[in-house]
Amino acid sequence: MSTPLHRRVLAPLAAVAVAFSVLLLSACSTAPEPPQPAPAQPVVRPRALPVLTPHPLGPSVPGPTALWTPVPWADVPGFEQDELGAAWPAWMHSCARPAPAWRVVCSEVAGLQTADDATRRDWMRRSLQPYLVRTLEGKDLGLLTAYYEPVMRARRLRGGGFEVPLYRLPSGYSGQGVWFSRAQIDSGHPGAASALSGKEIAWLENPVDAMVLHIQGSGRLILQEPNGDIRHLRAAFAGTNNHPYKSIGRWLLERRLIKDASWPGIKAWVDANPPERVQEMLWSNPRYVFFREETLPVQEQHVGPRGAQGVPLTPGRSIAVDRRSIPYGTPVWLMTAGPTLNTKRLVLAQDTGSAITGAVRADYFAGWGEEAGQLAGRVKQDLYMWAFWPKGAPLPYGAQ
């Protein structure tokens, strides 16, 4: 993945286009609206993956939301072709916070850092058992989307066109309960304004760009300090106001303000409408995200933000999952096909997301910057997953 940290990605069309692409892919539901013309029926995606014929080695093991079905290694498609070495750094990150079942195995993973892929494959076959992940109803075909880390210009002080704040957690807010909505925060509600006074991390140029950061959960800032110095830092996820996420893209579609979900249609609407109307669209999503500032030294610019497991994400090798289906730190074999991404590869379950729910559901971390954003905005396609687990170790969720 490229790392375009010196490009201006705040104002160009690509950054905002990606924002709306991701909004339209959201699985979050919207609240009931007043009677309006029904939106067009969604397009049914043609199946892009073959029907699986698994060869179970034993009974399926149920968890809270998923069945794990033990299968032979021959059932794992493309296992001989993947460049496992590209996934090993992500695996080492997970091994920095191993679950009990992985503590012994992780020492062996560390010993294979300099091994060739043939040696790694032999070890995986001896030490791990593949499980086809299915829903409790036995469905094995799921959905893959993708996410990324935006890169944006910012200033430490307000002014010069930089008028949109990124906030730390408010004073006195524990993160429990529902706090002020996006509209209340943006419009200066006295209670919200008091709690957020002095909590500004940085200022952005455009509220739509701020919404991109709120959706993605973190981002890289090219920050100008008051003395003119330029610093690279990360605005990392710290918490939310606990309102439900509501899709802005869906808001546009349901009101027939656009006829399709393409970027040209969305951009035309944004360009043709006054700031007040665009603000109304943004306020249709009441969820608001708060951030914390993290330094981003040069030696850490090749890894992503920390996911829910607490370890840095690796572009192309980290996924977000529903942890009720797959525990954090689990190596997963991912098979997907679609117009944007066709791959069979080893990835690590290291993150989660509010829209990532269900047994066969994953969000693929594409990296950071414009190129990763373009990929993330286009991925919505079929998925199969196999979880790998240490042989002889108790299975997750207390199942044996």
Buried (B, 14 or more C-beta within 10 A) or exposed (E): BEBBBEBBBBBEEBBBBBBBBBBBBBBBEBEEEEEEEEEEEEEEEEEBBEEBEBEEEEEBBEBEBBBBBBBEBEBBBEBEEBEBBBBBBBBBBBBEBBBEBBEEBBEEBEEBEEBEBEEBBEBBBEBBBBBBBBBBEEEBBBBBBBBBBBBBBBBBEEEEEBEBBBBBBBEEBEEEEEBBBBBBBBEEBEEBBEBBEEBBBBBBBBBBBBBBBBBBBBBBBBBBEEEEEEEBBBBBBBBBBBBBBBBBBBBBBBBEBBEEBBBEBBBEBBEEBEEEEBBEBBBBBBBBBBBBBBEBEEEEBBBBBBBBBBBBBBBBBBBBBBBBBBBBBBBBBBBBBBEBBEBBBBBBBBBBBEBBBBBBBBBBBBBBBBBBBBBBBBBBBBBBBBBBBBEEBEBBBEEE
